[in-house]
Amino acid sequence: MRLRVAMAENIKLRVSPEEKRALRAAARQRGLSLSDFIRNLASQVTGMAA
């Protein structure tokens, strides 16, 4: 039995420039890069869905 679902190496999102600025600001507040912030969000969402 597999305990952990594999996550795609590259997550691609299409967002507007305004949304991207907001994501970058949220990432910066948490001391993360935009990529790390999105990976963390994806992990949290998949954890809630499980």
FENVENCOR-V144851 format. One line per field, one symbol per residue. ss: DSSP state (H for helix, E for strand, C for the rest). A space follows every 50 residues. Layout:
# FENVENCOR-V144851
ss->???
This chain:
# FENVENCOR-V144851
ss->CCCCCCCCCCCCCCCCHHHHHHHHHHHHHCCCCHHHHHHHHHHHHHHHHC
